[in-house]
């Protein structure tokens, strides 16, 4: 019975689940001046993938310090995968003219365009959004471990590994022949 009252109260105040998510996003999203500061910072780090990804991961890492921040990361991990949010993020990546919803996905798209010239626009969008969603998912999982379990590795190793994995997913494929040759060479040593 209590669950019904809670659900009824949520629907009364927010209309539906999307309304609740929208309210949480509006409450915790950076103000326009903060978004512009983040965007300037990320552009100053361009075209170095290491610096850009470290900055994106670093901002989310700050949220792990408090229970409210960890809740925010977990909610955002789910919210960005909802069709309207995902579509809006991808649309601002494709037009490159408007203010991006996410300075982070915008910065990742700029890296992909710079380091993967000739990649079709829809692949740039998919890659940059996918890497951002991966970073956010991994941070949400870390938040869950902090709150409900115990992290397997310490935070600095987690962050270093996350940055490496994100850069690996973002950058162009390595020539498979070169990798195979390097692996064969290391077997001989």
C-alpha positions in Angstrom: 0.0 0.0 0.0 2.8 2.4 0.9 4.4 1.7 -2.5 1.2 2.8 -4.3 1.1 6.1 -2.3 4.7 6.8 -3.2 4.2 6.0 -6.8 1.0 8.1 -6.8 2.9 11.0 -5.2 5.6 10.8 -7.8 3.2 10.8 -10.7 1.2 13.7 -9.1 4.4 15.8 -8.9 6.3 14.8 -12.0 3.7 13.3 -14.4 5.7 10.2 -15.3 9.1 8.7 -15.1 10.5 11.0 -17.8 9.2 14.0 -15.8 11.0 12.7 -12.7 14.3 12.2 -14.6 13.9 15.7 -16.2 13.4 17.3 -12.7 16.5 15.5 -11.4 18.6 16.5 -14.4 17.4 20.2 -14.1 18.2 20.3 -10.4 21.8 18.9 -10.7 22.8 20.1 -14.2 25.6 22.7 -14.3 24.4 26.3 -14.9 25.0 27.8 -18.3 28.1 29.7 -17.1 29.5 26.5 -15.6 28.8 24.7 -18.9 30.7 27.4 -20.8 33.7 27.1 -18.4 33.7 23.3 -18.9 33.5 23.7 -22.6 36.4 26.2 -22.6 38.5 23.9 -20.5 37.9 20.9 -22.7 38.7 22.9 -25.9 41.9 24.0 -24.3 43.0 20.4 -23.9 42.1 19.5 -27.5 43.5 17.7 -29.6 45.2 15.5 -26.9 43.0 12.5 -26.1 44.7 11.8 -22.8 44.1 15.3 -21.5 40.5 15.5 -22.7 39.5 12.1 -21.4 41.2 12.7 -18.1 39.2 15.9 -17.6 35.9 14.2 -18.4 36.7 11.3 -16.1 38.0 13.7 -13.4 34.8 15.7 -13.3 32.8 12.5 -12.8 35.3 11.3 -10.2 34.6 14.3 -8.1 31.0 13.1 -7.8 32.1 9.9 -6.2 33.0 11.8 -3.0 29.5 12.3 -1.7 26.4 10.1 -1.5 24.4 12.7 -3.4 27.1 12.8 -6.1 27.1 9.0 -6.4 23.3 9.0 -6.7 23.6 11.6 -9.5 26.1 9.6 -11.5 23.9 6.5 -11.2 20.8 8.4 -12.3 22.7 10.0 -15.3 24.0 6.6 -16.4 20.4 5.5 -16.8 19.0 8.8 -18.1 21.4 9.2 -21.0 20.3 5.9 -22.4 16.7 7.0 -22.6 15.7 7.7 -26.2 14.8 11.4 -25.8 18.0 12.2 -23.9 20.2 10.2 -26.2 18.6 11.7 -29.3 19.0 15.3 -28.0 22.7 14.6 -27.2 23.3 13.1 -30.6 21.5 16.0 -32.4 23.7 18.6 -30.8 26.8 16.6 -31.9 25.6 16.4 -35.5 24.8 20.1 -36.1 28.0 21.5 -34.4 26.2 24.9 -34.4 24.1 25.0 -31.3 25.2 24.8 -27.7 25.9 21.1 -26.9 23.8 19.5 -24.2 27.0 17.8 -23.0 30.3 19.5 -23.3 31.9 16.1 -22.7 30.3 14.4 -25.7 31.1 17.5 -27.8 34.7 17.3 -26.8 34.8 13.6 -27.6 33.3 14.2 -31.0 35.9 16.8 -31.7 38.6 14.3 -30.8 37.1 11.7 -33.1 36.8 14.1 -36.0 40.4 15.2 -35.5 42.0 11.7 -35.1 39.6 9.8 -37.4 39.4 12.1 -40.5 36.9 10.9 -43.0 34.8 9.0 -40.5 31.1 9.4 -41.4 29.1 11.8 -39.1 26.8 9.1 -37.7 29.9 7.1 -36.7 31.5 10.1 -35.0 28.2 10.6 -33.1 27.9 6.9 -32.2 31.6 6.6 -31.1 31.7 9.8 -29.0 28.3 9.1 -27.3 29.2 5.4 -26.7 32.5 6.4 -25.0 30.8 8.9 -22.8 28.0 6.4 -21.9 30.8 3.9 -21.1 32.6 6.4 -18.8 29.3 7.2 -17.1 28.3 3.6 -16.7 31.7 2.7 -15.2 31.4 5.6 -12.8 27.9 4.5 -11.8 29.2 1.0 -11.2 32.0 2.4 -9.0 29.4 4.5 -7.1 27.4 1.3 -6.5 30.4 -0.5 -5.3 31.3 2.3 -2.9 27.8 2.3 -1.5 26.8 -1.3 -1.6 29.9 -3.5 -1.8 33.6 -2.9 -1.9 35.6 -1.8 -4.9 38.0 -4.4 -6.3 40.8 -1.9 -7.1 41.8 1.3 -5.5 40.4 4.5 -7.0 43.5 5.8 -8.7 44.0 2.5 -10.6 40.3 2.5 -11.5 40.6 6.0 -12.9 43.8 5.3 -14.8 42.3 2.1 -16.3 39.0 3.9 -17.2 40.9 6.6 -19.0 43.0 4.0 -20.9 39.9 2.0 -21.9 38.0 5.2 -23.0 40.9 6.4 -25.2 41.2 2.9 -26.7 37.5 2.9 -27.7 37.7 6.5 -29.0 40.8 6.3 -31.2 41.2 4.7 -34.6 41.9 1.1 -35.0 45.5 0.1 -35.0 46.8 -1.7 -38.1 46.1 -5.3 -37.4 49.2 -6.4 -39.2 51.3 -4.2 -37.0 49.7 -5.6 -33.9 50.1 -9.2 -35.0 53.7 -8.6 -35.9 54.4 -7.0 -32.6 52.8 -9.9 -30.7 54.8 -12.4 -32.8 58.0 -10.4 -32.0 57.3 -10.4 -28.3 56.8 -14.2 -28.4 60.4 -14.6 -29.7 62.0 -12.6 -26.9 
